[in-house]
Amino acid sequence: MESLNTVLVGGVATARLSREDMANLMLRDCLAARSGASTQKLVFDVNGHALALAFWNRDFRRDLAAGDLVHADGQAIVAASRFLTSTPISERSATTDFFHDAAALASRAGLRFFLLGATEEVNALCEARMRALYPDLQIVGRRNGYFAQGEEAAICEAINASGADIVWIGLGKPNEQAFCVRNRSRLKAGWLVTCGGCFNYVAGNYPRAPQWMQSTGLEWLHRLLTNPRKLFWRYLTTNPVAIYLLLTQTSSRPRGADA
């Protein structure tokens, strides 16, 4: 990670940026990429699931470390930085919230979105709802997330041809991070942003937790209660690992990164 102000949380160098800071950085980076003054950035998120997956999966750990900006998607990441370091993260930057922050700023600044991921139905519905919410937002392309690795070169060509500044990649961990790392040299957009199930939230398939649950780090519980079949085993196996990593690998000075 470049010289962002970061803190080590659960073993991952995490940016100490607010959502507003992230949006402004997105604007600067994308305008610089348009002018050829810089190349694109890989923007990844970290939460309890990501910490556990990085602990178990060497390839995902390597891909996550390749991110130029890793932000605090989970409230537990923010809480650990507050209680266990002298350089806390100011607020959670949940991707589902930042997606709207980015859309509002992109609408004003003329930045262009490409939506990659989810099913065809969800992807199309997400596009339609974003157009309704942000009439001035330029969504210059979209594609569902069901494709073989051999199709990626053609997909990247289509994204480049669209003139997208920000590509939202909702393929789920670890596939979305791997896609970004594999195709970094092929893509010209200013930001490649992993966004997990964000399109499903916009489409209305996944309900958001009440604000008090989000603020107290209990959104995972809300997700579990609303989708137990999918998430019970994940949380049972990942939460203990994530807690261990948060308690043992959190400090104010990230290894190999500027603090």
VEXDREN-2710 file (C-alpha; in Angstrom, 1 decimal):
% VEXDREN-2710
k/r/px/py/pz
1/MET/0.0/0.0/0.0
2/GLU/1.3/3.5/-0.9
3/SER/1.8/6.2/1.7
4/LEU/-1.8/6.3/3.0
5/ASN/-2.2/6.7/6.7
6/THR/-2.8/3.2/7.8
7/VAL/-3.1/1.1/11.0
8/LEU/-2.6/-2.7/11.3
9/VAL/-5.9/-4.4/12.3
10/GLY/-6.0/-8.1/12.5
11/GLY/-2.8/-8.3/10.5
12/VAL/-4.1/-6.1/7.6
13/ALA/-2.9/-2.6/6.9
14/THR/-6.1/-0.7/6.9
15/ALA/-6.6/2.9/5.7
16/ARG/-7.6/5.5/8.4
17/LEU/-10.0/7.2/6.0
18/SER/-13.6/8.4/6.5
19/ARG/-16.1/7.8/3.8
20/GLU/-15.8/11.4/2.7
21/ASP/-12.0/11.1/2.6
22/MET/-12.4/8.0/0.4
23/ALA/-14.8/9.6/-2.0
24/ASN/-12.5/12.6/-2.4
25/LEU/-9.6/10.3/-3.0
26/MET/-11.6/8.4/-5.6
27/LEU/-12.3/11.6/-7.5
28/ARG/-8.6/12.7/-7.5
29/ASP/-7.4/9.3/-8.5
30/CYS/-9.9/8.8/-11.3
31/LEU/-9.3/12.2/-12.8
32/ALA/-5.5/11.6/-12.6
33/ALA/-6.0/8.2/-14.3
34/ARG/-8.1/9.9/-17.1
35/SER/-5.3/12.3/-17.8
36/GLY/-2.6/9.6/-17.8
37/ALA/-1.0/11.0/-14.7
38/SER/-1.4/7.8/-12.8
39/THR/-2.5/4.2/-13.1
40/GLN/-5.5/2.6/-11.5
41/LYS/-5.8/1.6/-7.9
42/LEU/-7.2/-1.7/-6.4
43/VAL/-9.6/-0.8/-3.6
44/PHE/-10.4/-3.7/-1.3
45/ASP/-12.4/-4.0/1.9
46/VAL/-11.6/-5.9/5.2
47/ASN/-14.1/-7.3/7.7
48/GLY/-14.1/-10.4/9.9
49/HIS/-14.7/-12.7/7.0
50/ALA/-11.7/-11.3/5.1
51/LEU/-9.4/-11.6/8.1
52/ALA/-10.3/-15.3/8.6
53/LEU/-10.0/-16.0/4.9
54/ALA/-6.6/-14.4/4.7
55/PHE/-5.5/-16.5/7.7
56/TRP/-6.6/-19.7/5.9
57/ASN/-6.0/-18.9/2.3
58/ARG/-2.5/-18.0/1.1
59/ASP/-3.6/-16.8/-2.3
60/PHE/-6.3/-14.5/-0.9
61/ARG/-3.7/-13.2/1.7
62/ARG/-1.4/-12.3/-1.2
63/ASP/-4.2/-10.7/-3.3
64/LEU/-5.5/-8.7/-0.3
65/ALA/-1.9/-7.4/0.3
66/ALA/-1.8/-6.2/-3.4
67/GLY/-4.6/-3.7/-2.7
68/ASP/-3.6/-0.1/-2.9
69/LEU/-6.3/0.9/-0.4
70/VAL/-7.9/-1.5/2.0
71/HIS/-10.8/0.1/4.0
72/ALA/-12.7/-0.9/7.1
73/ASP/-15.9/-2.5/5.8
74/GLY/-16.6/-4.1/9.2
75/GLN/-17.4/-2.3/12.5
76/ALA/-15.2/-4.8/14.3
77/ILE/-12.2/-3.5/12.4
78/VAL/-13.0/0.1/13.6
79/ALA/-13.6/-1.0/17.2
80/ALA/-10.4/-2.9/17.4
81/SER/-8.5/0.1/16.1
82/ARG/-10.1/2.3/18.7
83/PHE/-9.5/0.0/21.7
84/LEU/-6.2/-1.5/20.8
85/THR/-4.2/1.3/19.1
86/SER/-3.4/4.9/19.5
87/THR/-4.3/5.6/15.8
88/PRO/-8.0/4.6/15.5
89/ILE/-10.0/4.5/12.3
90/SER/-12.5/7.4/12.4
91/GLU/-15.5/5.5/11.0
92/ARG/-16.6/2.4/9.2
93/SER/-16.7/2.6/5.5
94/ALA/-19.2/-0.1/4.7
95/THR/-19.1/-0.8/0.9
96/THR/-22.9/-0.7/0.7
97/ASP/-22.8/2.8/2.1
98/PHE/-19.8/4.0/0.2
99/PHE/-21.4/2.9/-3.1
100/HIS/-24.0/5.6/-2.6
101/ASP/-21.3/8.2/-1.5
102/ALA/-19.4/7.4/-4.6
103/ALA/-22.5/7.6/-6.8
104/ALA/-23.5/11.0/-5.5
105/LEU/-20.0/12.5/-6.0
106/ALA/-19.6/10.8/-9.4
107/SER/-22.9/12.3/-10.5
108/ARG/-21.6/15.8/-9.8
109/ALA/-18.1/15.2/-11.2
110/GLY/-19.0/13.2/-14.3
111/LEU/-17.3/10.0/-13.3
112/ARG/-18.4/6.8/-15.0
113/PHE/-19.4/3.5/-13.4
114/PHE/-19.2/-0.1/-14.7
115/LEU/-21.1/-2.8/-12.7
116/LEU/-19.6/-6.3/-12.8
117/GLY/-21.0/-9.1/-10.8
118/ALA/-24.1/-10.9/-9.3
119/THR/-26.8/-12.6/-11.4
120/GLU/-28.1/-11.0/-14.6
121/GLU/-31.4/-10.1/-12.9
122/VAL/-29.7/-8.6/-9.8
123/ASN/-27.2/-6.7/-11.9
124/ALA/-29.8/-5.2/-14.2
125/LEU/-32.1/-4.3/-11.2
126/CYS/-29.1/-2.6/-9.4
127/GLU/-28.4/-0.5/-12.5
128/ALA/-32.1/0.5/-12.8
129/ARG/-32.4/1.5/-9.2
130/MET/-29.1/3.5/-9.2
131/ARG/-30.3/5.4/-12.3
132/ALA/-33.5/6.2/-10.5
133/LEU/-31.7/7.4/-7.4
134/TYR/-29.0/9.3/-9.2
135/PRO/-30.4/10.5/-12.6
136/ASP/-27.1/12.2/-13.5
137/LEU/-24.9/9.2/-12.8
138/GLN/-23.2/7.7/-15.9
139/ILE/-23.4/3.9/-15.7
140/VAL/-21.6/3.1/-19.0
141/GLY/-21.7/-0.7/-18.8
142/ARG/-22.6/-3.7/-16.8
143/ARG/-22.2/-7.5/-16.8
144/ASN/-23.2/-10.3/-14.6
145/GLY/-20.6/-12.2/-12.6
146/TYR/-21.0/-15.6/-14.3
147/PHE/-18.1/-16.1/-16.6
148/ALA/-15.0/-18.3/-17.1
149/GLN/-11.5/-17.0/-16.5
150/GLY/-10.9/-17.4/-20.2
151/GLU/-13.5/-14.7/-20.9
152/GLU/-11.8/-12.1/-18.8
153/ALA/-9.7/-10.5/-21.5
154/ALA/-12.8/-9.8/-23.6
155/ILE/-14.6/-8.4/-20.5
156/CYS/-11.7/-6.1/-19.8
157/GLU/-11.7/-4.9/-23.4
158/ALA/-15.4/-4.1/-23.0
159/ILE/-14.8/-2.2/-19.8
160/ASN/-12.0/-0.2/-21.3
161/ALA/-14.2/0.6/-24.4
162/SER/-16.9/1.9/-22.1
163/GLY/-14.6/4.6/-20.7
164/ALA/-15.5/3.6/-17.1
165/ASP/-13.6/5.4/-14.3
166/ILE/-14.7/3.1/-11.5
167/VAL/-15.4/-0.6/-11.9
168/TRP/-17.5/-2.2/-9.1
169/ILE/-16.6/-5.8/-8.9
170/GLY/-19.1/-8.0/-7.0
171/LEU/-17.9/-11.5/-7.3
172/GLY/-17.5/-12.4/-3.6
173/LYS/-14.3/-13.1/-1.7
174/PRO/-11.8/-14.4/-2.8
175/ASN/-12.8/-14.3/-6.4
176/GLU/-13.2/-10.5/-6.7
177/GLN/-9.8/-9.7/-5.3
178/ALA/-8.2/-12.4/-7.5
179/PHE/-10.0/-10.9/-10.6
180/CYS/-8.6/-7.4/-9.8
181/VAL/-5.0/-8.7/-9.3
182/ARG/-5.1/-10.9/-12.5
183/ASN/-6.5/-8.1/-14.7
184/ARG/-4.8/-5.0/-13.2
185/SER/-2.6/-4.5/-16.3
186/ARG/-5.5/-4.9/-18.7
187/LEU/-7.8/-2.3/-17.2
188/LYS/-7.6/1.5/-17.5
189/ALA/-10.2/2.6/-15.0
190/GLY/-9.0/4.8/-12.1
191/TRP/-10.5/2.5/-9.4
192/LEU/-11.3/-1.2/-9.3
193/VAL/-13.4/-1.6/-6.2
194/THR/-14.5/-4.9/-4.7
195/CYS/-18.0/-4.8/-3.5
196/GLY/-19.2/-8.3/-2.5
197/GLY/-23.0/-8.5/-2.3
198/CYS/-23.5/-4.7/-2.7
199/PHE/-25.6/-5.1/-5.9
200/ASN/-28.0/-7.4/-4.0
201/TYR/-28.5/-4.8/-1.3
202/VAL/-29.3/-2.1/-3.9
203/ALA/-31.6/-4.5/-5.7
204/GLY/-33.5/-5.1/-2.4
205/ASN/-32.6/-8.8/-2.1
206/TYR/-30.6/-8.3/1.1
207/PRO/-32.1/-6.1/3.8
208/ARG/-29.8/-3.8/5.8
209/ALA/-29.6/-4.0/9.5
210/PRO/-31.1/-1.3/11.7
211/GLN/-28.7/1.6/12.3
212/TRP/-28.2/0.7/15.9
213/MET/-27.0/-2.8/14.9
214/GLN/-24.6/-1.3/12.3
215/SER/-23.2/1.1/14.8
216/THR/-22.6/-1.6/17.5
217/GLY/-21.0/-4.1/15.2
218/LEU/-24.0/-6.4/15.1
219/GLU/-24.8/-6.2/11.4
220/TRP/-23.4/-9.7/11.1
221/LEU/-26.0/-11.0/13.5
222/HIS/-28.8/-9.3/11.5
223/ARG/-27.4/-10.9/8.3
224/LEU/-27.3/-14.3/10.1
225/LEU/-30.9/-14.0/11.3
226/THR/-32.1/-13.0/7.8
227/ASN/-30.0/-15.6/5.9
228/PRO/-29.1/-18.4/8.3
229/ARG/-28.8/-21.2/5.8
230/LYS/-26.0/-19.4/3.9
231/LEU/-24.2/-17.7/6.8
232/PHE/-24.5/-19.9/9.9
233/TRP/-21.5/-22.1/9.1
234/ARG/-19.5/-19.1/7.8
235/TYR/-19.9/-17.2/11.0
236/LEU/-19.4/-20.2/13.2
237/THR/-16.0/-20.8/11.6
238/THR/-14.8/-17.3/10.8
239/ASN/-15.8/-15.2/13.8
240/PRO/-13.5/-17.0/16.4
241/VAL/-10.5/-16.7/14.0
242/ALA/-11.3/-13.0/13.3
243/ILE/-11.5/-12.3/17.0
244/TYR/-8.2/-14.0/17.6
245/LEU/-6.5/-12.0/14.9
246/LEU/-8.0/-8.7/16.0
247/LEU/-6.7/-9.3/19.5
248/THR/-3.2/-10.5/18.6
249/GLN/-2.4/-8.7/15.3
250/THR/-3.6/-5.1/15.8
251/SER/-1.1/-2.3/16.3
252/SER/-0.6/1.4/15.5
253/ARG/2.4/0.7/13.2
254/PRO/1.6/-1.6/10.3
255/ARG/4.4/-3.9/9.2
256/GLY/6.0/-2.5/6.0
257/ALA/3.6/0.4/5.7
258/ASP/3.6/4.1/6.7
259/ALA/1.7/4.9/9.8
END
